Amino acid sequence: MNIYVGNLPYTIGEQELREAFEAYGTVDSVKIIIDRMTNRSKGFGFIEMPDDEEGKAAISELDGKDLGGRALKVNEARPREERRRSYF
């Protein structure tokens, strides 16, 4: 299950985020999205958990939970929409 995590503190690292989710089951991967221009977190990321039941438990328990002074937004990730490139 691919899980979206939003409203992340800008100072949180992937290891700290992994530990928060590992309390609910196995975590395959953690990816915090980084702004290429500033090389800083954009405040959201994705967690991949192989077991759907563990993923749902993590979503249920962590959505709205305070982490680093911010209330997390956690839900199942939607498939990425194909983006059209515009040329000027």
PDB file with SEQRES, HELIX, SHEET and CRYST1 records, atoms N, CA, C and O in Angstrom:
SEQRES   1 A   88  MET ASN ILE TYR VAL GLY ASN LEU PRO TYR THR ILE GLY          
SEQRES   2 A   88  GLU GLN GLU LEU ARG GLU ALA PHE GLU ALA TYR GLY THR          
SEQRES   3 A   88  VAL ASP SER VAL LYS ILE ILE ILE ASP ARG MET THR ASN          
SEQRES   4 A   88  ARG SER LYS GLY PHE GLY PHE ILE GLU MET PRO ASP ASP          
SEQRES   5 A   88  GLU GLU GLY LYS ALA ALA ILE SER GLU LEU ASP GLY LYS          
SEQRES   6 A   88  ASP LEU GLY GLY ARG ALA LEU LYS VAL ASN GLU ALA ARG          
SEQRES   7 A   88  PRO ARG GLU GLU ARG ARG ARG SER TYR PHE                      
HELIX    1 AA1 GLU A   14  GLU A   22  1                                   9    
HELIX    2 AA2 ASP A   52  LEU A   62  1                                  11    
SHEET    1 AA1 4 SER A  29  ILE A  34  0                                        
SHEET    2 AA1 4 SER A  41  GLU A  48 -1                                        
SHEET    3 AA1 4 ASN A   2  GLY A   6 -1                                        
SHEET    4 AA1 4 LYS A  73  GLU A  76 -1                                        
SHEET    1 AA2 2 ASP A  66  LEU A  67  0                                        
SHEET    2 AA2 2 ARG A  70  ALA A  71 -1                                        
CRYST1    1.000    1.000    1.000  90.00  90.00  90.00 P 1           1          
ATOM      1  N   MET A   1       0.848  -1.175   0.000  1.00  0.00           N  
ATOM      2  CA  MET A   1       0.000   0.000   0.000  1.00  0.00           C  
ATOM      3  C   MET A   1       0.893   1.236   0.000  1.00  0.00           C  
ATOM      4  O   MET A   1       1.821   1.342   0.802  1.00  0.00           O  
ATOM      5  N   ASN A   2       0.609   2.154  -0.891  1.00  0.00           N  
ATOM      6  CA  ASN A   2       1.344   3.410  -0.955  1.00  0.00           C  
ATOM      7  C   ASN A   2       0.572   4.454  -0.153  1.00  0.00           C  
ATOM      8  O   ASN A   2      -0.619   4.663  -0.384  1.00  0.00           O  
ATOM      9  N   ILE A   3       1.245   5.106   0.782  1.00  0.00           N  
ATOM     10  CA  ILE A   3       0.604   6.033   1.715  1.00  0.00           C  
ATOM     11  C   ILE A   3       1.187   7.427   1.543  1.00  0.00           C  
ATOM     12  O   ILE A   3       2.405   7.607   1.513  1.00  0.00           O  
ATOM     13  N   TYR A   4       0.296   8.416   1.428  1.00  0.00           N  
ATOM     14  CA  TYR A   4       0.685   9.819   1.362  1.00  0.00           C  
ATOM     15  C   TYR A   4       0.763  10.367   2.781  1.00  0.00           C  
ATOM     16  O   TYR A   4      -0.129  10.122   3.594  1.00  0.00           O  
ATOM     17  N   VAL A   5       1.827  11.105   3.081  1.00  0.00           N  
ATOM     18  CA  VAL A   5       1.977  11.758   4.381  1.00  0.00           C  
ATOM     19  C   VAL A   5       2.241  13.234   4.119  1.00  0.00           C  
ATOM     20  O   VAL A   5       3.267  13.594   3.542  1.00  0.00           O  
ATOM     21  N   GLY A   6       1.312  14.088   4.545  1.00  0.00           N  
ATOM     22  CA  GLY A   6       1.449  15.519   4.333  1.00  0.00           C  
ATOM     23  C   GLY A   6       1.581  16.282   5.636  1.00  0.00           C  
ATOM     24  O   GLY A   6       1.396  15.731   6.722  1.00  0.00           O  
ATOM     25  N   ASN A   7       1.902  17.556   5.508  1.00  0.00           N  
ATOM     26  CA  ASN A   7       2.083  18.472   6.635  1.00  0.00           C  
ATOM     27  C   ASN A   7       3.247  18.034   7.523  1.00  0.00           C  
ATOM     28  O   ASN A   7       3.213  18.195   8.743  1.00  0.00           O  
ATOM     29  N   LEU A   8       4.274  17.479   6.884  1.00  0.00           N  
ATOM     30  CA  LEU A   8       5.462  17.050   7.627  1.00  0.00           C  
ATOM     31  C   LEU A   8       6.265  18.258   8.094  1.00  0.00           C  
ATOM     32  O   LEU A   8       6.332  19.268   7.394  1.00  0.00           O  
ATOM     33  N   PRO A   9       6.874  18.159   9.274  1.00  0.00           N  
ATOM     34  CA  PRO A   9       7.820  19.204   9.678  1.00  0.00           C  
ATOM     35  C   PRO A   9       8.976  19.219   8.671  1.00  0.00           C  
ATOM     36  O   PRO A   9       9.412  18.163   8.213  1.00  0.00           O  
ATOM     37  N   TYR A  10       9.462  20.390   8.334  1.00  0.00           N  
ATOM     38  CA  TYR A  10      10.514  20.493   7.321  1.00  0.00           C  
ATOM     39  C   TYR A  10      11.837  19.911   7.794  1.00  0.00           C  
ATOM     40  O   TYR A  10      12.729  19.656   6.985  1.00  0.00           O  
ATOM     41  N   THR A  11      11.968  19.699   9.102  1.00  0.00           N  
ATOM     42  CA  THR A  11      13.218  19.193   9.659  1.00  0.00           C  
ATOM     43  C   THR A  11      13.238  17.677   9.821  1.00  0.00           C  
ATOM     44  O   THR A  11      14.277  17.119  10.174  1.00  0.00           O  
ATOM     45  N   ILE A  12      12.128  17.000   9.575  1.00  0.00           N  
ATOM     46  CA  ILE A  12      12.074  15.552   9.791  1.00  0.00           C  
ATOM     47  C   ILE A  12      12.862  14.814   8.712  1.00  0.00           C  
ATOM     48  O   ILE A  12      12.858  15.202   7.543  1.00  0.00           O  
ATOM     49  N   GLY A  13      13.534  13.748   9.126  1.00  0.00           N  
ATOM     50  CA  GLY A  13      14.287  12.917   8.193  1.00  0.00           C  
ATOM     51  C   GLY A  13      13.524  11.644   7.866  1.00  0.00           C  
ATOM     52  O   GLY A  13      12.551  11.297   8.536  1.00  0.00           O  
ATOM     53  N   GLU A  14      13.979  10.952   6.828  1.00  0.00           N  
ATOM     54  CA  GLU A  14      13.308   9.724   6.406  1.00  0.00           C  
ATOM     55  C   GLU A  14      13.362   8.649   7.487  1.00  0.00           C  
ATOM     56  O   GLU A  14      12.410   7.880   7.626  1.00  0.00           O  
ATOM     57  N   GLN A  15      14.448   8.573   8.255  1.00  0.00           N  
ATOM     58  CA  GLN A  15      14.560   7.556   9.297  1.00  0.00           C  
ATOM     59  C   GLN A  15      13.526   7.788  10.397  1.00  0.00           C  
ATOM     60  O   GLN A  15      12.898   6.839  10.867  1.00  0.00           O  
ATOM     61  N   GLU A  16      13.348   9.033  10.807  1.00  0.00           N  
ATOM     62  CA  GLU A  16      12.359   9.352  11.848  1.00  0.00           C  
ATOM     63  C   GLU A  16      10.942   9.035  11.367  1.00  0.00           C  
ATOM     64  O   GLU A  16      10.125   8.520  12.131  1.00  0.00           O  
ATOM     65  N   LEU A  17      10.655   9.340  10.116  1.00  0.00           N  
ATOM     66  CA  LEU A  17       9.340   9.038   9.553  1.00  0.00           C  
ATOM     67  C   LEU A  17       9.138   7.522   9.461  1.00  0.00           C  
ATOM     68  O   LEU A  17       8.054   7.020   9.757  1.00  0.00           O  
ATOM     69  N   ARG A  18      10.171   6.803   9.054  1.00  0.00           N  
ATOM     70  CA  ARG A  18      10.108   5.340   8.980  1.00  0.00           C  
ATOM     71  C   ARG A  18       9.767   4.758  10.352  1.00  0.00           C  
ATOM     72  O   ARG A  18       8.919   3.871  10.457  1.00  0.00           O  
ATOM     73  N   GLU A  19      10.423   5.252  11.398  1.00  0.00           N  
ATOM     74  CA  GLU A  19      10.196   4.735  12.748  1.00  0.00           C  
ATOM     75  C   GLU A  19       8.753   4.946  13.198  1.00  0.00           C  
ATOM     76  O   GLU A  19       8.186   4.087  13.873  1.00  0.00           O  
ATOM     77  N   ALA A  20       8.157   6.073  12.834  1.00  0.00           N  
ATOM     78  CA  ALA A  20       6.765   6.336  13.207  1.00  0.00           C  
ATOM     79  C   ALA A  20       5.831   5.301  12.576  1.00  0.00           C  
ATOM     80  O   ALA A  20       4.873   4.864  13.213  1.00  0.00           O  
ATOM     81  N   PHE A  21       6.103   4.907  11.333  1.00  0.00           N  
ATOM     82  CA  PHE A  21       5.242   3.949  10.630  1.00  0.00           C  
ATOM     83  C   PHE A  21       5.562   2.503  10.987  1.00  0.00           C  
ATOM     84  O   PHE A  21       4.676   1.649  10.938  1.00  0.00           O  
ATOM     85  N   GLU A  22       6.806   2.214  11.342  1.00  0.00           N  
ATOM     86  CA  GLU A  22       7.177   0.840  11.692  1.00  0.00           C  
ATOM     87  C   GLU A  22       6.479   0.355  12.954  1.00  0.00           C  
ATOM     88  O   GLU A  22       6.434  -0.849  13.208  1.00  0.00           O  
ATOM     89  N   ALA A  23       5.937   1.265  13.745  1.00  0.00           N  
ATOM     90  CA  ALA A  23       5.159   0.869  14.923  1.00  0.00           C  
ATOM     91  C   ALA A  23       3.903   0.099  14.510  1.00  0.00           C  
ATOM     92  O   ALA A  23       3.304  -0.594  15.332  1.00  0.00           O  
ATOM     93  N   TYR A  24       3.499   0.216  13.234  1.00  0.00           N  
ATOM     94  CA  TYR A  24       2.272  -0.419  12.744  1.00  0.00           C  
ATOM     95  C   TYR A  24       2.539  -1.564  11.783  1.00  0.00           C  
ATOM     96  O   TYR A  24       1.599  -2.239  11.362  1.00  0.00           O  
ATOM     97  N   GLY A  25       3.794  -1.800  11.424  1.00  0.00           N  
ATOM     98  CA  GLY A  25       4.101  -2.909  10.537  1.00  0.00           C  
ATOM     99  C   GLY A  25       5.365  -2.673   9.725  1.00  0.00           C  
ATOM    100  O   GLY A  25       6.144  -1.759   9.997  1.00  0.00           O  
ATOM    101  N   THR A  26       5.542  -3.514   8.732  1.00  0.00           N  
ATOM    102  CA  THR A  26       6.730  -3.474   7.883  1.00  0.00           C  
ATOM    103  C   THR A  26       6.654  -2.303   6.911  1.00  0.00           C  
ATOM    104  O   THR A  26       5.622  -2.075   6.280  1.00  0.00           O  
ATOM    105  N   VAL A  27       7.752  -1.566   6.797  1.00  0.00           N  
ATOM    106  CA  VAL A  27       7.851  -0.449   5.861  1.00  0.00           C  
ATOM    107  C   VAL A  27       8.874  -0.826   4.796  1.00  0.00           C  
ATOM    108  O   VAL A  27      10.031  -1.106   5.109  1.00  0.00           O  
ATOM    109  N   ASP A  28       8.439  -0.832   3.529  1.00  0.00           N  
ATOM    110  CA  ASP A  28       9.353  -1.138   2.426  1.00  0.00           C  
ATOM    111  C   ASP A  28      10.205   0.061   2.052  1.00  0.00           C  
ATOM    112  O   ASP A  28      11.410  -0.068   1.833  1.00  0.00           O  
ATOM    113  N   SER A  29       9.572   1.243   1.978  1.00  0.00           N  
ATOM    114  CA  SER A  29      10.324   2.423   1.553  1.00  0.00           C  
ATOM    115  C   SER A  29       9.713   3.697   2.122  1.00  0.00           C  
ATOM    116  O   SER A  29       8.528   3.760   2.447  1.00  0.00           O  
ATOM    117  N   VAL A  30      10.568   4.706   2.227  1.00  0.00           N  
ATOM    118  CA  VAL A  30      10.173   6.033   2.701  1.00  0.00           C  
ATOM    119  C   VAL A  30      10.784   7.038   1.738  1.00  0.00           C  
ATOM    120  O   VAL A  30      11.966   6.947   1.408  1.00  0.00           O  
ATOM    121  N   LYS A  31       9.983   7.996   1.287  1.00  0.00           N  
ATOM    122  CA  LYS A  31      10.490   9.030   0.380  1.00  0.00           C  
ATOM    123  C   LYS A  31       9.892  10.372   0.772  1.00  0.00           C  
ATOM    124  O   LYS A  31       8.686  10.584   0.645  1.00  0.00           O  
ATOM    125  N   ILE A  32      10.740  11.276   1.247  1.00  0.00           N  
ATOM    126  CA  ILE A  32      10.312  12.652   1.504  1.00  0.00           C  
ATOM    127  C   ILE A  32      10.664  13.450   0.250  1.00  0.00           C  
ATOM    128  O   ILE A  32      11.789  13.382  -0.244  1.00  0.00           O  
ATOM    129  N   ILE A  33       9.701  14.196  -0.253  1.00  0.00           N  
ATOM    130  CA  ILE A  33       9.895  14.943  -1.495  1.00  0.00           C  
ATOM    131  C   ILE A  33      10.689  16.219  -1.202  1.00  0.00           C  
ATOM    132  O   ILE A  33      10.355  16.989  -0.303  1.00  0.00           O  
ATOM    133  N   ILE A  34      11.748  16.416  -1.989  1.00  0.00           N  
ATOM    134  CA  ILE A  34      12.674  17.533  -1.803  1.00  0.00           C  
ATOM    135  C   ILE A  34      12.533  18.527  -2.958  1.00  0.00           C  
ATOM    136  O   ILE A  34      12.447  18.135  -4.121  1.00  0.00           O  
ATOM    137  N   ASP A  35      12.513  19.812  -2.622  1.00  0.00           N  
ATOM    138  CA  ASP A  35      12.488  20.878  -3.624  1.00  0.00           C  
ATOM    139  C   ASP A  35      13.878  20.966  -4.264  1.00  0.00           C  
ATOM    140  O   ASP A  35      14.874  21.140  -3.563  1.00  0.00           O  
ATOM    141  N   ARG A  36      13.943  20.847  -5.576  1.00  0.00           N  
ATOM    142  CA  ARG A  36      15.235  20.868  -6.271  1.00  0.00           C  
ATOM    143  C   ARG A  36      15.949  22.212  -6.165  1.00  0.00           C  
ATOM    144  O   ARG A  36      17.179  22.262  -6.154  1.00  0.00           O  
ATOM    145  N   MET A  37      15.199  23.281  -6.087  1.00  0.00           N  
ATOM    146  CA  MET A  37      15.811  24.612  -6.043  1.00  0.00           C  
ATOM    147  C   MET A  37      16.424  24.916  -4.675  1.00  0.00           C  
ATOM    148  O   MET A  37      17.525  25.460  -4.590  1.00  0.00           O  
ATOM    149  N   THR A  38      15.708  24.565  -3.614  1.00  0.00           N  
ATOM    150  CA  THR A  38      16.171  24.906  -2.262  1.00  0.00           C  
ATOM    151  C   THR A  38      16.833  23.734  -1.545  1.00  0.00           C  
ATOM    152  O   THR A  38      17.485  23.919  -0.517  1.00  0.00           O  
ATOM    153  N   ASN A  39      16.666  22.531  -2.086  1.00  0.00           N  
ATOM    154  CA  ASN A  39      17.182  21.303  -1.475  1.00  0.00           C  
ATOM    155  C   ASN A  39      16.599  21.074  -0.081  1.00  0.00           C  
ATOM    156  O   ASN A  39      17.236  20.468   0.780  1.00  0.00           O  
ATOM    157  N   ARG A  40      15.375  21.570   0.129  1.00  0.00           N  
ATOM    158  CA  ARG A  40      14.664  21.382   1.398  1.00  0.00           C  
ATOM    159  C   ARG A  40      13.408  20.565   1.154  1.00  0.00           C  
ATOM    160  O   ARG A  40      12.908  20.473   0.033  1.00  0.00           O  
ATOM    161  N   SER A  41      12.915  19.979   2.229  1.00  0.00           N  
ATOM    162  CA  SER A  41      11.680  19.197   2.157  1.00  0.00           C  
ATOM    163  C   SER A  41      10.527  20.073   1.684  1.00  0.00           C  
ATOM    164  O   SER A  41      10.447  21.252   2.029  1.00  0.00           O  
ATOM    165  N   LYS A  42       9.636  19.485   0.892  1.00  0.00           N  
ATOM    166  CA  LYS A  42       8.413  20.184   0.489  1.00  0.00           C  
ATOM    167  C   LYS A  42       7.298  19.967   1.509  1.00  0.00           C  
ATOM    168  O   LYS A  42       6.203  20.506   1.351  1.00  0.00           O  
ATOM    169  N   GLY A  43       7.569  19.181   2.554  1.00  0.00           N  
ATOM    170  CA  GLY A  43       6.581  18.979   3.612  1.00  0.00           C  
ATOM    171  C   GLY A  43       5.637  17.814   3.373  1.00  0.00           C  
ATOM    172  O   GLY A  43       4.612  17.700   4.045  1.00  0.00           O  
ATOM    173  N   PHE A  44       5.971  16.941   2.415  1.00  0.00           N  
ATOM    174  CA  PHE A  44       5.161  15.742   2.219  1.00  0.00           C  
ATOM    175  C   PHE A  44       6.038  14.617   1.691  1.00  0.00           C  
ATOM    176  O   PHE A  44       7.153  14.836   1.219  1.00  0.00           O  
ATOM    177  N   GLY A  45       5.500  13.411   1.784  1.00  0.00           N  
ATOM    178  CA  GLY A  45       6.256  12.258   1.323  1.00  0.00           C  
ATOM    179  C   GLY A  45       5.362  11.047   1.166  1.00  0.00           C  
ATOM    180  O   GLY A  45       4.139  11.140   1.275  1.00  0.00           O  
ATOM    181  N   PHE A  46       5.985   9.914   0.911  1.00  0.00           N  
ATOM    182  CA  PHE A  46       5.258   8.672   0.667  1.00  0.00           C  
ATOM    183  C   PHE A  46       5.917   7.525   1.415  1.00  0.00           C  
ATOM    184  O   PHE A  46       7.141   7.453   1.530  1.00  0.00           O  
ATOM    185  N   ILE A  47       5.081   6.636   1.918  1.00  0.00           N  
ATOM    186  CA  ILE A  47       5.510   5.430   2.621  1.00  0.00           C  
ATOM    187  C   ILE A  47       4.931   4.245   1.860  1.00  0.00           C  
ATOM    188  O   ILE A  47       3.761   4.264   1.477  1.00  0.00           O  
ATOM    189  N   GLU A  48       5.733   3.228   1.640  1.00  0.00           N  
ATOM    190  CA  GLU A  48       5.249   1.994   1.019  1.00  0.00           C  
ATOM    191  C   GLU A  48       5.249   0.901   2.078  1.00  0.00           C  
ATOM    192  O   GLU A  48       6.289   0.562   2.643  1.00  0.00           O  
ATOM    193  N   MET A  49       4.046   0.349   2.342  1.00  0.00           N  
ATOM    194  CA  MET A  49       3.895  -0.757   3.285  1.00  0.00           C  
ATOM    195  C   MET A  49       3.309  -1.940   2.522  1.00  0.00           C  
ATOM    196  O   MET A  49       2.264  -1.796   1.888  1.00  0.00           O  
ATOM    197  N   PRO A  50       3.961  -3.123   2.565  1.00  0.00           N  
ATOM    198  CA  PRO A  50       3.505  -4.256   1.760  1.00  0.00           C  
ATOM    199  C   PRO A  50       2.176  -4.853   2.209  1.00  0.00           C  
ATOM    200  O   PRO A  50       1.452  -5.416   1.388  1.00  0.00           O  
ATOM    201  N   ASP A  51       1.842  -4.744   3.474  1.00  0.00           N  
ATOM    202  CA  ASP A  51       0.608  -5.329   4.000  1.00  0.00           C  
ATOM    203  C   ASP A  51      -0.472  -4.253   4.094  1.00  0.00           C  
ATOM    204  O   ASP A  51      -0.312  -3.276   4.826  1.00  0.00           O  
ATOM    205  N   ASP A  52      -1.573  -4.428   3.353  1.00  0.00           N  
ATOM    206  CA  ASP A  52      -2.642  -3.424   3.328  1.00  0.00           C  
ATOM    207  C   ASP A  52      -3.267  -3.196   4.696  1.00  0.00           C  
ATOM    208  O   ASP A  52      -3.604  -2.062   5.036  1.00  0.00           O  
ATOM    209  N   GLU A  53      -3.428  -4.252   5.487  1.00  0.00           N  
ATOM    210  CA  GLU A  53      -4.041  -4.095   6.813  1.00  0.00           C  
ATOM    211  C   GLU A  53      -3.155  -3.252   7.721  1.00  0.00           C  
ATOM    212  O   GLU A  53      -3.651  -2.403   8.461  1.00  0.00           O  
ATOM    213  N   GLU A  54      -1.847  -3.485   7.667  1.00  0.00           N  
ATOM    214  CA  GLU A  54      -0.913  -2.676   8.456  1.00  0.00           C  
ATOM    215  C   GLU A  54      -0.934  -1.232   7.973  1.00  0.00           C  
ATOM    216  O   GLU A  54      -0.873  -0.300   8.775  1.00  0.00           O  
ATOM    217  N   GLY A  55      -1.020  -1.054   6.662  1.00  0.00           N  
ATOM    218  CA  GLY A  55      -1.089   0.294   6.097  1.00  0.00           C  
ATOM    219  C   GLY A  55      -2.328   1.034   6.556  1.00  0.00           C  
ATOM    220  O   GLY A  55      -2.258   2.210   6.912  1.00  0.00           O  
ATOM    221  N   LYS A  56      -3.471   0.346   6.550  1.00  0.00           N  
ATOM    222  CA  LYS A  56      -4.720   0.972   7.001  1.00  0.00           C  
ATOM    223  C   LYS A  56      -4.657   1.318   8.477  1.00  0.00           C  
ATOM    224  O   LYS A  56      -5.173   2.355   8.893  1.00  0.00           O  
ATOM    225  N   ALA A  57      -4.027   0.458   9.279  1.00  0.00           N  
ATOM    226  CA  ALA A  57      -3.874   0.738  10.709  1.00  0.00           C  
ATOM    227  C   ALA A  57      -2.999   1.974  10.913  1.00  0.00           C  
ATOM    228  O   ALA A  57      -3.303   2.820  11.754  1.00  0.00           O  
ATOM    229  N   ALA A  58      -1.920   2.077  10.150  1.00  0.00           N  
ATOM    230  CA  ALA A  58      -1.035   3.237  10.253  1.00  0.00           C  
ATOM    231  C   ALA A  58      -1.774   4.516   9.865  1.00  0.00           C  
ATOM    232  O   ALA A  58      -1.632   5.541  10.532  1.00  0.00           O  
ATOM    233  N   ILE A  59      -2.558   4.461   8.792  1.00  0.00           N  
ATOM    234  CA  ILE A  59      -3.332   5.627   8.358  1.00  0.00           C  
ATOM    235  C   ILE A  59      -4.297   6.046   9.456  1.00  0.00           C  
ATOM    236  O   ILE A  59      -4.377   7.222   9.810  1.00  0.00           O  
ATOM    237  N   SER A  60      -5.021   5.086   9.985  1.00  0.00           N  
ATOM    238  CA  SER A  60      -6.021   5.361  11.016  1.00  0.00           C  
ATOM    239  C   SER A  60      -5.397   5.989  12.259  1.00  0.00           C  
ATOM    240  O   SER A  60      -5.950   6.929  12.829  1.00  0.00           O  
ATOM    241  N   GLU A  61      -4.252   5.470  12.673  1.00  0.00           N  
ATOM    242  CA  GLU A  61      -3.627   5.931  13.914  1.00  0.00           C  
ATOM    243  C   GLU A  61      -2.828   7.222  13.752  1.00  0.00           C  
ATOM    244  O   GLU A  61      -2.773   8.031  14.678  1.00  0.00           O  
ATOM    245  N   LEU A  62      -2.210   7.425  12.595  1.00  0.00           N  
ATOM    246  CA  LEU A  62      -1.305   8.562  12.438  1.00  0.00           C  
ATOM    247  C   LEU A  62      -1.949   9.796  11.818  1.00  0.00           C  
ATOM    248  O   LEU A  62      -1.400  10.892  11.935  1.00  0.00           O  
ATOM    249  N   ASP A  63      -3.099   9.650  11.162  1.00  0.00           N  
ATOM    250  CA  ASP A  63      -3.764  10.819  10.575  1.00  0.00           C  
ATOM    251  C   ASP A  63      -4.176  11.766  11.696  1.00  0.00           C  
ATOM    252  O   ASP A  63      -4.931  11.386  12.591  1.00  0.00           O  
ATOM    253  N   GLY A  64      -3.683  12.986  11.643  1.00  0.00           N  
ATOM    254  CA  GLY A  64      -3.995  13.987  12.658  1.00  0.00           C  
ATOM    255  C   GLY A  64      -3.054  13.974  13.849  1.00  0.00           C  
ATOM    256  O   GLY A  64      -3.123  14.860  14.702  1.00  0.00           O  
ATOM    257  N   LYS A  65      -2.174  12.981  13.919  1.00  0.00           N  
ATOM    258  CA  LYS A  65      -1.239  12.884  15.044  1.00  0.00           C  
ATOM    259  C   LYS A  65      -0.167  13.959  14.928  1.00  0.00           C  
ATOM    260  O   LYS A  65       0.285  14.288  13.831  1.00  0.00           O  
ATOM    261  N   ASP A  66       0.229  14.497  16.063  1.00  0.00           N  
ATOM    262  CA  ASP A  66       1.257  15.531  16.112  1.00  0.00           C  
ATOM    263  C   ASP A  66       2.640  14.905  15.944  1.00  0.00           C  
ATOM    264  O   ASP A  66       2.989  13.955  16.644  1.00  0.00           O  
ATOM    265  N   LEU A  67       3.410  15.436  15.024  1.00  0.00           N  
ATOM    266  CA  LEU A  67       4.794  15.023  14.836  1.00  0.00           C  
ATOM    267  C   LEU A  67       5.618  16.282  14.620  1.00  0.00           C  
ATOM    268  O   LEU A  67       5.442  16.983  13.623  1.00  0.00           O  
ATOM    269  N   GLY A  68       6.504  16.563  15.539  1.00  0.00           N  
ATOM    270  CA  GLY A  68       7.342  17.760  15.426  1.00  0.00           C  
ATOM    271  C   GLY A  68       6.546  19.047  15.443  1.00  0.00           C  
ATOM    272  O   GLY A  68       6.947  20.034  14.826  1.00  0.00           O  
ATOM    273  N   GLY A  69       5.410  19.050  16.150  1.00  0.00           N  
ATOM    274  CA  GLY A  69       4.595  20.260  16.255  1.00  0.00           C  
ATOM    275  C   GLY A  69       3.610  20.464  15.118  1.00  0.00           C  
ATOM    276  O   GLY A  69       2.974  21.516  15.039  1.00  0.00           O  
ATOM    277  N   ARG A  70       3.469  19.484  14.238  1.00  0.00           N  
ATOM    278  CA  ARG A  70       2.526  19.602  13.116  1.00  0.00           C  
ATOM    279  C   ARG A  70       1.614  18.387  13.086  1.00  0.00           C  
ATOM    280  O   ARG A  70       2.052  17.264  13.335  1.00  0.00           O  
ATOM    281  N   ALA A  71       0.340  18.618  12.778  1.00  0.00           N  
ATOM    282  CA  ALA A  71      -0.636  17.525  12.675  1.00  0.00           C  
ATOM    283  C   ALA A  71      -0.506  16.877  11.300  1.00  0.00           C  
ATOM    284  O   ALA A  71      -0.736  17.525  10.279  1.00  0.00           O  
ATOM    285  N   LEU A  72      -0.140  15.612  11.279  1.00  0.00           N  
ATOM    286  CA  LEU A  72       0.062  14.899  10.014  1.00  0.00           C  
ATOM    287  C   LEU A  72      -1.246  14.697   9.259  1.00  0.00           C  
ATOM    288  O   LEU A  72      -2.302  14.512   9.864  1.00  0.00           O  
ATOM    289  N   LYS A  73      -1.166  14.734   7.948  1.00  0.00           N  
ATOM    290  CA  LYS A  73      -2.266  14.355   7.059  1.00  0.00           C  
ATOM    291  C   LYS A  73      -1.827  13.043   6.411  1.00  0.00           C  
ATOM    292  O   LYS A  73      -0.876  13.017   5.629  1.00  0.00           O  
ATOM    293  N   VAL A  74      -2.519  11.962   6.738  1.00  0.00           N  
ATOM    294  CA  VAL A  74      -2.109  10.642   6.263  1.00  0.00           C  
ATOM    295  C   VAL A  74      -3.290   9.964   5.585  1.00  0.00           C  
ATOM    296  O   VAL A  74      -4.358   9.830   6.182  1.00  0.00           O  
ATOM    297  N   ASN A  75      -3.104   9.535   4.338  1.00  0.00           N  
ATOM    298  CA  ASN A  75      -4.135   8.769   3.644  1.00  0.00           C  
ATOM    299  C   ASN A  75      -3.511   7.937   2.532  1.00  0.00           C  
ATOM    300  O   ASN A  75      -2.331   8.078   2.211  1.00  0.00           O  
ATOM    301  N   GLU A  76      -4.332   7.066   1.953  1.00  0.00           N  
ATOM    302  CA  GLU A  76      -3.833   6.231   0.866  1.00  0.00           C  
ATOM    303  C   GLU A  76      -3.503   7.126  -0.322  1.00  0.00           C  
ATOM    304  O   GLU A  76      -4.297   7.981  -0.713  1.00  0.00           O  
ATOM    305  N   ALA A  77      -2.325   6.915  -0.886  1.00  0.00           N  
ATOM    306  CA  ALA A  77      -1.888   7.738  -2.014  1.00  0.00           C  
ATOM    307  C   ALA A  77      -2.730   7.428  -3.240  1.00  0.00           C  
ATOM    308  O   ALA A  77      -3.069   6.274  -3.503  1.00  0.00           O  
ATOM    309  N   ARG A  78      -3.060   8.471  -3.982  1.00  0.00           N  
ATOM    310  CA  ARG A  78      -3.767   8.295  -5.254  1.00  0.00           C  
ATOM    311  C   ARG A  78      -2.730   8.054  -6.347  1.00  0.00           C  
ATOM    312  O   ARG A  78      -1.591   8.508  -6.233  1.00  0.00           O  
ATOM    313  N   PRO A  79      -3.116   7.349  -7.394  1.00  0.00           N  
ATOM    314  CA  PRO A  79      -2.173   7.159  -8.514  1.00  0.00           C  
ATOM    315  C   PRO A  79      -1.794   8.509  -9.111  1.00  0.00           C  
ATOM    316  O   PRO A  79      -2.618   9.420  -9.195  1.00  0.00           O  
ATOM    317  N   ARG A  80      -0.567   8.619  -9.513  1.00  0.00           N  
ATOM    318  CA  ARG A  80      -0.080   9.864 -10.092  1.00  0.00           C  
ATOM    319  C   ARG A  80      -0.742  10.086 -11.446  1.00  0.00           C  
ATOM    320  O   ARG A  80      -0.765   9.197 -12.297  1.00  0.00           O  
ATOM    321  N   GLU A  81      -1.276  11.284 -11.629  1.00  0.00           N  
ATOM    322  CA  GLU A  81      -1.896  11.617 -12.913  1.00  0.00           C  
ATOM    323  C   GLU A  81      -0.807  11.951 -13.914  1.00  0.00           C  
ATOM    324  O   GLU A  81       0.212  12.557 -13.581  1.00  0.00           O  
ATOM    325  N   GLU A  82      -1.047  11.542 -15.140  1.00  0.00           N  
ATOM    326  CA  GLU A  82      -0.087  11.865 -16.182  1.00  0.00           C  
ATOM    327  C   GLU A  82      -0.142  13.362 -16.435  1.00  0.00           C  
ATOM    328  O   GLU A  82      -1.204  13.935 -16.680  1.00  0.00           O  
ATOM    329  N   ARG A  83       1.029  13.977 -16.368  1.00  0.00           N  
ATOM    330  CA  ARG A  83       1.082  15.425 -16.571  1.00  0.00           C  
ATOM    331  C   ARG A  83       1.437  15.727 -18.017  1.00  0.00           C  
ATOM    332  O   ARG A  83       2.318  15.100 -18.606  1.00  0.00           O  
ATOM    333  N   ARG A  84       0.735  16.695 -18.568  1.00  0.00           N  
ATOM    334  CA  ARG A  84       1.044  17.127 -19.926  1.00  0.00           C  
ATOM    335  C   ARG A  84       2.095  18.209 -19.849  1.00  0.00           C  
ATOM    336  O   ARG A  84       2.016  19.113 -19.017  1.00  0.00           O  
ATOM    337  N   ARG A  85       3.054  18.115 -20.701  1.00  0.00           N  
ATOM    338  CA  ARG A  85       4.082  19.152 -20.748  1.00  0.00           C  
ATOM    339  C   ARG A  85       3.605  20.267 -21.673  1.00  0.00           C  
ATOM    340  O   ARG A  85       3.028  20.021 -22.732  1.00  0.00           O  
ATOM    341  N   SER A  86       3.860  21.470 -21.249  1.00  0.00           N  
ATOM    342  CA  SER A  86       3.519  22.596 -22.118  1.00  0.00           C  
ATOM    343  C   SER A  86       4.820  23.221 -22.608  1.00  0.00           C  
ATOM    344  O   SER A  86       5.759  23.428 -21.838  1.00  0.00           O  
ATOM    345  N   TYR A  87       4.853  23.506 -23.859  1.00  0.00           N  
ATOM    346  CA  TYR A  87       6.037  24.104 -24.457  1.00  0.00           C  
ATOM    347  C   TYR A  87       5.687  25.512 -24.895  1.00  0.00           C  
ATOM    348  O   TYR A  87       4.643  25.759 -25.499  1.00  0.00           O  
ATOM    349  N   PHE A  88       6.573  26.411 -24.581  1.00  0.00           N  
ATOM    350  CA  PHE A  88       6.319  27.819 -24.917  1.00  0.00           C  
ATOM    351  C   PHE A  88       7.105  28.231 -26.118  1.00  0.00           C  
ATOM    352  O   PHE A  88       7.018  29.382 -26.547  1.00  0.00           O  
TER     353      PHE A  88                                                      
END                                                                             
